[in-house]
Every structure is written in C-alpha cells, then in structure tokens.
Amino acid sequence: MSGGGRRGAFEQLVRRVHRTRRTRARIIIEQSVGLLPNYRGIPAARVAEVRRSVLHHLTLFYRVTLETGRPLTEADLAVSRQTARRRAAEGVPLGEFLTFFQIGLTVIWEHLMASAGDNALLRARLLDRVGAIISNQTRLMTALVESYVEERERLSRFREQDLDDFFQLLLADEASEQVLAARAAALGVPLDEARAIAIFAPAAAAAGERADAARDDLRERLATRLPAGNLWLGRSRDGLAAVLPEHPDPEGLAAAGLLAGERHVGVGSPGRGVPGLRRSAQEALRALRIGTLLRGPGRVHRYADVAILDLVHVGSKSAEEFMRRVLGPLVRTGASKTHLETLRQLAAHGHRIKLAAAALSVHPHTLSYRLKQIRRRFGIDLDDPDVRLRVHLALLILDARGPVSGRRPRRRGRATRA
C-alpha cells in the first residue's frame, strides 16, 4: 500500500471512530460512575453537562491529537480548564476527577486498537501517535490540575471569609435570625442538630500570616478529633470560634488549644437553630472571659461549670464590692488565712462539719470552735441559710479573681457545684 493509501486509511479510521464518540462517551461515563463514588447518583442536569465535557474532549483527541498530531494550545484547553474549575466547585476530589480522564483515555485506546483490527499498517500509525498522545495528555492533565487547584484556593479564601462573617454575626446583637439562617445554610451548618460553640483565645495576639497559620493548625488538630464534616472554624473578635458536635471532648479541646502559646477555650451549652447557636456563642464568650480570670490549671471552661460565676458578674466592680462587704476583714492584706479556708471547706462540703473537718485535718470540735470565733469576730453566722449563700458567692468571686488568700483554693470544682 502506498504512503497516500496508508494516510487515507488512517484518516478513515479517525473519522469512523469519531462518529462513535457518543457511544464512547456513554461507556466512559458508565465506567467512571461504577468506579468513582463522587460521580454516583448525580442529578440529570449534571450528567448532561458531564456528557458534553466528555464529547468535547473526545473530539479534541480524535481531531487534534490523533488526526494532526499537533500540540494542544491554550485555546484548545479553555473548556478543559472551565471543566476543572466546575468540578472543584462541586467538591469532586482531584484524584477522582483525574481518574475520570484516565478512564476515558483507556476506553479510547482500546477502541482504536480494536477498530484497527489485524491491519499492521494502521496499528503502526497508531503507535506513531503515542508520543503526541502522551505529550498532549500531559498538557491536558497539567491544565486540569492547575485550574482545579486555583479554583479550590479561591473558594477556600471565600469560604474562610464567609465563616469569619458568620461568627461575627453570631456574636453580634443586631444580626437578624433570617440572615444567620441563610449564612448557616450556605456553609452547611445543620441548624436542626444540637451543636456547641467554642471560642479559642490565644495567650498572645497573632496577626497576618501567623494568624492564618494558627487557624490552619487549630483546624488540623480539631479535625483529627472530630467526625468528618463536623467542624466549622472562623475568626471572631475574641479569638477563633468553632461550631462543634453537641458534647465536644474537653481533653481533645485542651490538646487542640495548645498551639502558638496556650489558649483558653470557652465552650457554650449545646443548642439547636439560630437562637440555640446564638445562646451557645454568648455562653462560650462568657465562659472564656470568666475562665481567663481563674488561676487554676484548667484551660477548657464550659459555661455549665462557670454559670454561677456569670450570675454574680465575676470580674466586675459590683462583684468585688459584694465580696468585700460579705467577707470584710478576712480578705484584707495580712489577715489570717485559717478562717477563710475554713469557710471554703464548709461551702465545698455543704456545711457538713465532719466532712469539712476531715478536709481541714482538724477535729470537728475544733471546727465548731472556729465557727464561734468567726461569728463573734466577723459577724458571719453560718446558721443563717441566707448568710451561707452570700458567703459561698463571695468566696467564688474571691477565688475567681486569684488566690488573694495566699494559696490556690482546693476542690474548686466541688465548691462551684455545691
């Protein structure tokens, strides 16, 4: 067969396989759907769009790479780049997206070799095009990866800004429930499920790239401790805020908070809907602010554990004045610490003499004598239930602002819940 005859036979083969491109597209889509989870169950409109993309790339392969052997140009790759950006926006993993094209190439090549049959000359011509096929496939894959990654980075920046805006609105009083509900829906925050808000405050302020790195680090640490799809993290004026599952693990939060210097973490009670999330956010903020006043070793502050301190407005001028009115000379500089610790242990043990005496390592008779001294010298009569309550609240305020008594108060958790 002459050279012209060989070229003519090859061109006829290209035209013939090109006419079957719709069948090839159907086969490629069927195989991809069977192998790639993110292509299963897609809506009809998206199937039609995928089919158009496959047909375009089949034509590009047959008419450019196979027929002419010339390199793909940027104009040839424009639709490919658009497809990559669309898949990135849809959330299709890059690996699956590229595998779809590899499946397509395999289907095309197998069909070409089958169409050439036993014709050695046609098979030789097809093998002559392998170099051009590999080169153009590399160009195509490079363009796909570049466009996909660029779009994901662009969307990531927008999503981070949207998350920041959502948390700013959640902690603001003026934002309407309708606006917050719309933002939550756009971000995929499930308002019909109970969720808790946590706010992570850094020990030292970070800005610019350091703030971005801190957010990325915290997100990575939290993601290892939470089920997939259960984390939304953004900036608020008071630190990094997160929507977490209903009952986040305190140890996990503490471990995640140990980055860029130790962080206090405030955690609100779980809530549903916009009102519930809003309340949880405010509680998280109050728990964080109260927690930073505490001198204890704990770094995770649940609002449920510090709610009573919130009720007495711990840290405020009025709370300080109340504490001094109730405890009087007991909190003056140089005052004996014995009577103050006696009051602490009584409050911590529900004013049960034997238990408080054991905690103080004294005999119950000794403790009874101390109570008489406290009543006589300071006017604090613990037989009066109202006085007991005022003393308990005053002690909580005192201990929250720091160990003025000269020692770290013991058994804070039990005293707080007593």
C-alpha positions as CSV (number, residue, x, y, z in Angstrom):
1,M,0.0,0.0,0.0
2,S,1.4,3.5,-1.0
3,G,2.1,6.2,1.6
4,G,-1.1,8.1,0.4
5,G,-3.1,5.0,0.8
6,R,-1.8,4.4,4.3
7,R,-2.7,8.0,5.2
8,G,-6.1,7.7,3.6
9,A,-6.8,4.5,5.6
10,F,-5.7,6.1,8.8
11,E,-7.9,9.2,8.2
12,Q,-10.9,7.0,7.5
13,L,-10.2,5.2,10.8
14,V,-10.1,8.5,12.7
15,R,-13.4,9.6,11.1
16,R,-15.0,6.3,11.8
17,V,-14.1,6.3,15.5
18,H,-15.1,9.9,15.8
19,R,-18.6,9.1,14.6
20,T,-18.9,6.6,17.5
21,R,-17.9,9.3,20.1
22,R,-21.4,9.3,21.7
23,T,-21.1,5.5,22.3
24,R,-17.6,6.0,23.7
25,A,-18.9,8.8,26.0
26,R,-21.6,6.6,27.4
27,I,-19.1,3.8,28.1
28,I,-16.7,6.3,29.8
29,I,-19.4,7.7,32.0
30,E,-20.7,4.2,32.9
31,Q,-17.3,3.0,33.9
32,S,-16.5,6.2,35.8
33,V,-19.8,6.1,37.7
34,G,-19.1,2.5,38.7
35,L,-15.6,3.2,40.0
36,L,-15.8,6.8,41.4
37,P,-18.1,7.4,44.3
38,N,-18.5,11.2,43.7
39,Y,-20.0,10.5,40.2
40,R,-22.7,8.2,41.5
41,G,-26.2,9.4,41.9
42,I,-25.5,12.8,40.3
43,P,-28.6,14.7,39.0
44,A,-29.7,14.5,35.4
45,A,-28.6,18.1,34.7
46,R,-25.1,17.4,35.9
47,V,-25.0,14.1,33.9
48,A,-25.8,16.1,30.7
49,E,-23.0,18.6,31.5
50,V,-20.5,15.8,32.1
51,R,-21.6,14.1,28.8
52,R,-20.9,17.4,26.9
53,S,-17.5,17.7,28.5
54,V,-16.7,14.1,27.5
55,L,-17.8,14.6,23.9
56,H,-15.7,17.8,23.7
57,H,-12.6,16.0,24.9
58,L,-13.2,13.1,22.6
59,T,-13.4,15.4,19.6
60,L,-10.2,17.1,20.8
61,F,-8.5,13.8,21.0
62,Y,-9.6,12.5,17.6
63,R,-9.4,15.7,15.6
64,V,-6.3,17.3,17.1
65,T,-4.1,14.7,18.8
66,L,-4.8,11.7,16.6
67,E,-5.5,13.3,13.2
68,T,-2.9,16.1,13.2
69,G,-0.5,15.2,16.0
70,R,0.0,18.9,16.9
71,P,0.3,20.1,20.5
72,L,-2.7,21.3,22.3
73,T,-2.9,25.1,22.5
74,E,-4.4,27.3,25.3
75,A,-7.4,27.8,23.1
76,D,-7.9,24.0,22.9
77,L,-7.6,23.8,26.7
78,A,-10.0,26.6,27.6
79,V,-13.0,24.2,28.0
80,S,-10.8,21.8,30.0
81,R,-9.9,24.5,32.4
82,Q,-13.5,25.5,32.8
83,T,-14.5,21.9,33.5
84,A,-11.7,21.6,36.2
85,R,-13.0,24.8,37.9
86,R,-16.5,23.4,37.8
87,R,-15.5,20.1,39.4
88,A,-13.5,21.9,42.1
89,A,-16.6,24.0,42.9
90,E,-18.7,20.8,43.1
91,G,-16.3,19.3,45.6
92,V,-15.2,16.4,43.4
93,P,-11.8,15.2,44.8
94,L,-8.9,15.9,42.4
95,G,-7.9,12.2,42.4
96,E,-11.3,11.1,41.1
97,F,-11.5,14.0,38.6
98,L,-8.2,13.0,37.0
99,T,-9.0,9.3,37.2
100,F,-12.1,10.1,35.0
101,F,-9.8,11.3,32.3
102,Q,-7.5,8.3,32.6
103,I,-10.5,6.0,32.2
104,G,-11.5,7.9,29.1
105,L,-8.1,7.5,27.6
106,T,-8.1,3.8,28.3
107,V,-11.5,3.4,26.6
108,I,-10.4,5.4,23.6
109,W,-7.2,3.5,23.1
110,E,-8.8,0.1,23.5
111,H,-11.5,1.0,20.9
112,L,-8.8,2.3,18.5
113,M,-6.8,-0.9,18.6
114,A,-10.0,-3.0,18.2
115,S,-11.0,-0.8,15.2
116,A,-7.6,-1.2,13.6
117,G,-8.0,-5.0,13.9
118,D,-5.2,-7.0,12.4
119,N,-4.1,-4.3,10.0
120,A,-0.4,-4.0,10.8
121,L,-0.1,-0.6,9.0
122,L,-2.9,1.0,10.9
123,R,-1.6,-0.3,14.2
124,A,1.8,1.1,13.2
125,R,0.3,4.5,12.5
126,L,-1.5,4.5,15.9
127,L,1.8,3.6,17.6
128,D,3.4,6.5,15.7
129,R,0.9,8.8,17.5
130,V,1.8,7.6,21.0
131,G,4.4,10.3,21.5
132,A,1.8,13.0,20.6
133,I,-0.8,11.3,22.7
134,I,1.4,11.3,25.8
135,S,2.6,14.8,25.3
136,N,-1.0,16.2,24.9
137,Q,-2.3,14.1,27.7
138,T,0.4,15.6,29.9
139,R,-0.5,19.1,28.8
140,L,-4.2,18.3,29.5
141,M,-3.5,16.9,32.9
142,T,-1.4,19.9,33.8
143,A,-4.0,22.3,32.8
144,L,-6.7,20.4,34.7
145,V,-4.6,20.3,37.9
146,E,-3.7,24.0,37.7
147,S,-7.2,25.2,37.2
148,Y,-8.6,22.8,39.8
149,V,-6.1,23.9,42.5
150,E,-6.6,27.6,41.6
151,E,-10.3,27.3,42.0
152,R,-10.1,25.4,45.2
153,E,-7.8,28.0,46.7
154,R,-10.1,30.8,45.5
155,L,-13.1,29.0,47.0
156,S,-11.2,28.3,50.2
157,R,-10.4,32.0,50.7
158,F,-14.1,32.9,50.1
159,R,-15.2,30.2,52.5
160,E,-12.9,31.4,55.2
161,Q,-14.2,34.9,54.8
162,D,-17.8,33.6,54.9
163,L,-17.0,31.7,58.1
164,D,-15.5,34.7,59.7
165,D,-18.5,36.8,58.8
166,F,-20.9,34.1,60.2
167,F,-19.2,34.0,63.6
168,Q,-19.0,37.8,63.7
169,L,-22.8,37.9,63.1
170,L,-23.5,35.1,65.5
171,L,-21.8,37.1,68.3
172,A,-23.4,40.4,67.3
173,D,-26.8,41.6,68.7
174,E,-28.0,43.3,65.5
175,A,-27.9,40.4,63.1
176,S,-31.4,39.0,62.2
177,E,-32.2,35.3,62.5
178,Q,-33.1,35.2,58.8
179,V,-29.6,36.4,57.8
180,L,-27.9,33.9,60.2
181,A,-30.1,31.0,59.0
182,A,-29.2,31.8,55.4
183,R,-25.4,32.0,56.2
184,A,-25.6,28.7,58.1
185,A,-27.4,27.0,55.2
186,A,-24.7,28.3,52.7
187,L,-21.9,26.9,55.0
188,G,-23.7,23.6,55.6
189,V,-24.1,24.2,59.3
190,P,-27.0,21.8,60.3
191,L,-29.4,24.0,62.4
192,D,-31.7,21.1,63.2
193,E,-28.9,19.3,65.2
194,A,-27.7,20.3,68.6
195,R,-24.3,22.0,68.3
196,A,-21.9,23.7,70.7
197,I,-19.9,26.9,70.1
198,A,-16.3,27.0,71.3
199,I,-14.1,30.1,71.3
200,F,-10.3,29.7,71.4
201,A,-8.4,32.8,72.7
202,P,-4.7,32.9,72.1
203,A,-2.4,33.8,75.0
204,A,-0.7,36.3,72.8
205,A,-2.2,38.2,69.8
206,A,-1.3,37.0,66.4
207,A,-1.7,38.8,63.1
208,G,-1.3,38.3,59.4
209,E,0.4,35.1,58.3
210,R,0.8,34.0,61.9
211,A,-3.0,34.2,62.5
212,D,-3.6,32.2,59.3
213,A,-1.1,29.6,60.4
214,A,-2.7,29.4,63.8
215,R,-6.1,28.8,62.3
216,D,-4.8,26.1,60.0
217,D,-3.0,24.4,62.8
218,L,-6.1,24.5,65.1
219,R,-8.3,23.2,62.2
220,E,-5.9,20.3,61.6
221,R,-5.8,19.4,65.3
222,L,-9.5,19.6,65.7
223,A,-10.2,17.6,62.5
224,T,-8.2,14.6,63.9
225,R,-10.6,14.5,66.9
226,L,-13.9,15.1,65.2
227,P,-16.0,13.1,62.8
228,A,-15.7,14.2,59.1
229,G,-17.9,17.2,58.3
230,N,-18.4,18.2,61.9
231,L,-16.1,21.3,62.1
232,W,-16.7,24.9,61.1
233,L,-13.9,27.3,62.2
234,G,-13.6,31.0,61.7
235,R,-12.3,34.2,63.3
236,S,-14.3,36.4,65.8
237,R,-13.1,39.5,67.6
238,D,-12.4,37.4,70.7
239,G,-10.5,34.6,69.0
240,L,-11.0,31.6,66.8
241,A,-14.6,30.3,67.0
242,A,-15.9,26.8,66.1
243,V,-19.2,25.0,65.6
244,L,-18.6,21.6,67.2
245,P,-20.6,18.5,68.0
246,E,-23.1,18.5,70.8
247,H,-20.7,17.3,73.5
248,P,-17.1,18.1,72.5
249,D,-14.4,16.2,74.3
250,P,-12.7,18.6,76.8
251,E,-9.4,16.7,76.6
252,G,-9.4,17.0,72.9
253,L,-10.2,20.7,73.0
254,A,-7.4,21.2,75.6
255,A,-4.9,19.4,73.4
256,A,-6.1,21.2,70.3
257,G,-5.7,24.6,72.1
258,L,-2.0,24.1,72.9
259,L,-0.6,25.9,69.8
260,A,1.0,29.2,69.3
261,G,1.1,29.5,73.1
262,E,-1.5,28.1,75.5
263,R,-5.1,29.0,74.7
264,H,-8.1,29.3,77.0
265,V,-11.2,27.8,75.5
266,G,-14.7,28.8,76.3
267,V,-17.5,26.3,75.4
268,G,-21.2,27.1,75.4
269,S,-24.0,24.7,76.1
270,P,-25.4,22.9,73.0
271,G,-28.3,24.4,71.2
272,R,-30.5,24.0,68.0
273,G,-31.5,26.5,65.5
274,V,-30.2,30.1,65.3
275,P,-31.4,31.0,68.8
276,G,-29.7,27.9,70.3
277,L,-26.4,28.6,68.4
278,R,-26.6,32.3,69.4
279,R,-27.0,31.4,73.0
280,S,-24.2,28.9,72.9
281,A,-21.9,31.5,71.3
282,Q,-22.7,34.1,74.0
283,E,-22.1,31.4,76.7
284,A,-18.8,30.4,75.1
285,L,-17.7,34.0,75.2
286,R,-18.7,34.5,78.9
287,A,-17.1,31.2,79.8
288,L,-13.9,32.3,78.0
289,R,-13.8,35.6,79.8
290,I,-14.5,34.1,83.2
291,G,-12.0,31.3,82.5
292,T,-9.2,33.7,81.8
293,L,-9.8,35.2,85.3
294,L,-9.3,31.9,87.0
295,R,-5.9,30.9,88.3
296,G,-6.4,27.2,88.2
297,P,-4.6,24.8,85.8
298,G,-7.6,24.2,83.6
299,R,-7.7,25.7,80.1
300,V,-11.1,24.5,78.9
301,H,-14.0,26.4,80.5
302,R,-17.5,25.0,80.0
303,Y,-20.3,27.5,80.7
304,A,-22.2,24.9,82.6
305,D,-19.3,24.9,85.1
306,V,-18.9,28.7,85.5
307,A,-22.5,29.7,85.1
308,I,-22.8,30.7,88.8
309,L,-19.8,33.0,88.4
310,D,-21.6,34.6,85.5
311,L,-24.6,35.1,87.6
312,V,-22.6,37.1,90.2
313,H,-20.9,39.1,87.4
314,V,-17.4,37.9,88.4
315,G,-14.7,40.3,87.5
316,S,-17.0,43.4,87.8
317,K,-16.7,46.2,90.3
318,S,-20.1,45.3,91.8
319,A,-18.9,41.7,92.4
320,E,-15.8,43.0,94.1
321,E,-17.7,45.3,96.3
322,F,-20.2,42.5,97.2
323,M,-17.3,40.1,98.1
324,R,-15.7,42.7,100.4
325,R,-18.9,43.6,102.1
326,V,-19.6,39.9,102.9
327,L,-16.0,38.8,103.9
328,G,-14.8,42.1,105.3
329,P,-11.5,41.9,107.3
330,L,-11.0,38.2,106.1
331,V,-9.7,39.5,102.7
332,R,-7.5,42.3,104.0
333,T,-3.8,42.1,103.4
334,G,-2.1,40.3,106.3
335,A,-5.4,38.7,107.6
336,S,-5.3,35.1,108.9
337,K,-5.9,32.5,106.2
338,T,-7.2,29.9,108.6
339,H,-10.8,31.3,108.9
340,L,-11.0,31.9,105.1
341,E,-10.0,28.4,104.3
342,T,-12.5,27.2,107.0
343,L,-15.3,28.9,105.1
344,R,-14.1,27.5,101.8
345,Q,-14.2,23.9,103.0
346,L,-17.6,24.3,104.7
347,A,-19.0,25.6,101.4
348,A,-17.3,22.9,99.5
349,H,-18.8,20.2,101.7
350,G,-22.3,21.5,102.1
351,H,-21.6,22.8,105.6
352,R,-21.3,19.2,107.0
353,I,-19.0,19.6,109.9
354,K,-17.4,16.2,109.9
355,L,-16.6,16.3,106.2
356,A,-15.2,19.8,106.3
357,A,-13.2,19.0,109.4
358,A,-11.6,16.0,107.6
359,A,-10.7,18.2,104.7
360,L,-9.1,20.7,107.0
361,S,-7.4,17.9,109.0
362,V,-8.9,19.1,112.3
363,H,-11.2,17.6,114.9
364,P,-14.9,18.5,114.4
365,H,-14.9,20.2,117.9
366,T,-12.0,22.4,116.7
367,L,-14.1,23.4,113.6
368,S,-17.1,24.2,115.8
369,Y,-14.9,26.4,117.9
370,R,-13.7,28.2,114.8
371,L,-17.2,28.9,113.7
372,K,-18.0,30.5,117.0
373,Q,-14.9,32.7,116.5
374,I,-16.0,33.7,113.0
375,R,-19.5,34.6,114.3
376,R,-18.1,36.6,117.2
377,R,-15.2,38.4,115.4
378,F,-16.6,38.9,111.9
379,G,-20.4,38.8,112.3
380,I,-20.7,35.8,110.0
381,D,-23.4,33.5,111.3
382,L,-23.4,30.3,109.2
383,D,-26.5,29.0,111.0
384,D,-28.4,31.5,108.8
385,P,-29.1,30.0,105.2
386,D,-29.0,33.4,103.6
387,V,-25.6,34.2,105.1
388,R,-24.3,30.8,103.9
389,L,-25.4,31.7,100.3
390,R,-23.8,35.1,100.5
391,V,-20.5,33.7,101.8
392,H,-20.5,31.0,99.2
393,L,-20.9,33.6,96.4
394,A,-18.3,35.9,97.9
395,L,-15.8,33.0,98.0
396,L,-16.5,32.2,94.4
397,I,-15.8,35.8,93.4
398,L,-12.7,35.9,95.6
399,D,-11.2,32.6,94.2
400,A,-12.1,33.6,90.6
401,R,-10.1,36.8,90.8
402,G,-7.0,35.0,92.1
403,P,-5.6,33.4,95.3
404,V,-5.7,36.6,97.5
405,S,-5.6,34.2,100.4
406,G,-2.0,33.4,99.5
407,R,-2.8,29.8,98.3
408,R,-4.6,28.2,95.5
409,P,-8.1,27.2,96.6
410,R,-8.7,23.5,96.8
411,R,-11.6,21.4,95.4
412,R,-12.8,24.3,93.2
413,G,-15.0,22.0,91.1
414,R,-17.0,20.7,94.0
415,A,-17.3,24.2,95.6
416,T,-18.6,25.6,92.3
417,R,-21.3,22.9,92.0
418,A,-22.3,22.8,95.7
